[in-house]
Amino acid sequence: MTRVVAENGESFDSLLRRFNKKVQNDRILSEVRRRRFYEPPSIVRKRKRAAKLRKSRRTTLKSMRRYR
């Protein structure tokens, strides 16, 4: 649960801004969107595998650029 404590003299706008930033950093909304509908295990595996491939390609490209 995300919680933000108001400091003395802090405006509501700055408090709301801090709360929104904290929610974004905790990735709460992305988690809610992901869990909105049931996802079969096969789709979960496929999605994780695609993410893993993207990450490995990215690291490979970065290492290739470094040695040029």
PyMOL commands that set and color helices and strands:
alter all, ss='L'
color gray80, all
select helices_A, chain A and resi 12-26+28-34+41-66
alter helices_A, ss='H'
color red, helices_A
deselect
rebuild
show_as cartoon
